[in-house]
Amino acid sequence: MSGFLTFNGAGITSGSNVPYAITDNSGAASETGWGTVTNSAGTWTLTRNVLQSTNGGAPISLSGSAQVMVSPIASLFPNGPTLLNTTTLSSGAAYLSDTTSLVGAAYSSYTVRLFNVVPATNSVDICLQFYANGAWVTSGYQVALYTYVDSYGSAQRAATGIGSIVLSYTNRVGVAANWGGMNARLELWNPAADNMQITGESTYYDTTAVSQGVNFIGAALVVAYPITGIRVYAAASGGSSSGYNITGTMKIYGNP
């Protein structure tokens, strides 16, 4: 093609696997795919593995005027996370929950984002639970590490067999919405497996330190059924059920 480098001039070596595009008949016929280029005695050939074409996905018939080029294809640019659902509590309720986005585990990992989660009562915990086999799981959470930081300093703790994953330090989340409430990002790994892993971080207004608190979380939930739901709530001392109303927003994304 006039104005373009040859395979050899572009530094492509014999045996390379490259994304390609072919046009023929003044653009009326075309295809894209992955191909292996080989050079034998100065003659280049392309073994074609078609991804899309104007011939119903089969290789197009080539005339003597076909143009072949190395070209980016869609699979080289994977999509980012897919927003599956947004749940917002504006008037206050016991649980901020979603029981649809994780059903079927169409993705190997999910991202959960919490925005401005504010309890109706001062000095409580913001907790996380999951849904499996038709019921909310209220025991068996394995927390490998909580790391907590505020203006008082930092602390670490671990717990096993507890009724929830606590996203804050003990009884410290406050009602000061002007501080932004609690905001968090959580990664859920393999919710269809027997051992789902959870990592993430949260930040919130700490009523004890009267400053911003930050938590880093690493946890797991071992159950015999796929995880199909998630809920967030406020409770005292990491309780396994809600005791207070909250407001806020939860967004769930599926990751490619």
C-alpha positions, -999 to 999 in steps of 0.1 A, spaced: 0 0 0 14 34 -10 25 55 20 27 25 44 57 4 56 60 -32 44 58 -60 71 96 -62 70 100 -24 72 77 -22 102 99 -47 121 75 -77 118 94 -109 117 85 -142 100 62 -162 123 46 -132 140 10 -133 150 -6 -99 141 -41 -83 140 -49 -76 104 -75 -60 81 -81 -67 44 -102 -46 20 -110 -56 -16 -132 -44 -45 -129 -8 -35 -139 -15 0 -170 -36 -9 -154 -66 7 -134 -66 40 -124 -88 69 -105 -85 102 -88 -111 123 -55 -125 137 -30 -139 112 4 -154 111 28 -138 87 57 -159 72 85 -149 49 99 -174 25 127 -161 2 113 -126 3 77 -135 -3 53 -127 25 22 -148 32 -6 -144 57 -24 -173 73 -58 -158 82 -80 -165 113 -111 -144 105 -129 -127 133 -154 -106 112 -160 -103 75 -185 -92 49 -186 -128 39 -206 -139 70 -175 -144 91 -157 -165 65 -126 -154 45 -134 -131 17 -123 -140 -19 -93 -119 -29 -87 -103 -62 -53 -91 -73 -60 -56 -59 -67 -66 -23 -50 -45 4 -37 -61 35 -26 -42 66 -17 -46 102 -46 -30 120 -60 -27 156 -91 -48 163 -117 -45 190 -104 -73 212 -72 -53 218 -93 -27 236 -114 -45 262 -143 -27 277 -141 -12 312 -163 -22 341 -200 -25 333 -224 -7 357 -250 -33 366 -272 -15 391 -275 16 412 -295 16 445 -302 48 464 -318 53 498 -328 90 502 -354 87 529 -337 62 552 -342 24 555 -326 -4 575 -307 -19 545 -291 -7 513 -293 -39 493 -290 -56 459 -302 -91 452 -300 -92 414 -266 -80 401 -246 -110 414 -271 -136 402 -255 -160 377 -220 -146 384 -215 -135 348 -183 -118 358 -153 -133 377 -151 -102 399 -173 -73 409 -167 -38 422 -190 -23 448 -189 14 454 -207 31 483 -214 68 483 -223 90 512 -237 63 534 -249 81 565 -265 64 596 -294 80 614 -276 75 647 -241 85 658 -213 61 668 -223 30 649 -207 5 626 -214 2 588 -216 -35 581 -216 -57 550 -234 -91 545 -241 -114 515 -270 -134 502 -268 -171 493 -292 -200 489 -323 -179 496 -311 -163 529 -287 -136 542 -256 -151 556 -253 -140 592 -223 -160 604 -190 -175 591 -173 -143 578 -135 -147 580 -117 -113 583 -80 -116 577 -72 -80 584 -87 -47 594 -63 -18 593 -77 14 607 -62 49 606 -75 82 621 -60 112 639 -54 90 670 -32 66 651 -37 32 636 -48 -3 647 -51 -38 632 -74 -67 641 -86 -100 628 -117 -120 634 -132 -154 623 -167 -168 622 -184 -134 627 -218 -122 615 -207 -95 591 -178 -76 576 -174 -43 594 -164 -14 571 -155 9 600 -137 8 634 -159 -1 664 -188 22 668 -173 53 652 -193 62 621 -212 95 626 -242 113 611 -223 143 598 -233 141 561 -214 173 554 -183 152 559 -194 129 530 -207 100 551 -190 67 544 -176 62 510 -160 28 500 -147 7 472 -149 -31 475 -137 -58 452 -155 -92 452 -136 -121 437 -152 -153 425 -187 -150 440 -197 -183 423 -170 -202 442 -172 -217 477 -146 -192 490 -153 -156 479 -126 -131 487 -133 -94 495 -108 -66 495 -113 -29 497 -111 4 516 -135 28 532 -134 64 545 -159 81 569 -164 107 596 -151 93 629 -171 105 658 -145 95 684 -115 111 667 -136 139 653 -117 134 620 -117 113 589 -112 76 595 -99 51 569 -103 13 569 -84 -13 547 -102 -46 545 -93 -82 535 -118 -109 542 -134 -141 529 -168 -158 531 -169 -196 529 -203 -210 519 -215 -240 499 -236 -218 475 -229 -190 451 -233 -154 464 -263 -137 448 -268 -106 469 -252 -79 490 -265 -55 517 -251 -26 538 -265 -16 571 -257 2 604 -254 -17 637 -237 -14 671 -205 -33 675 -207 -51 642 -240 -67 649 -254 -93 625 -287 -73 620 -296 -37 614 -305 -15 643 -306 19 626 -317 35 593 -292 47 568 -292 68 536 -268 65 507 -260 50 473 -246 17 462 -233 10 426 -223 -25 415 -200 -31 385 -190 -62 366 -154 -64 357 -142 -78 323 
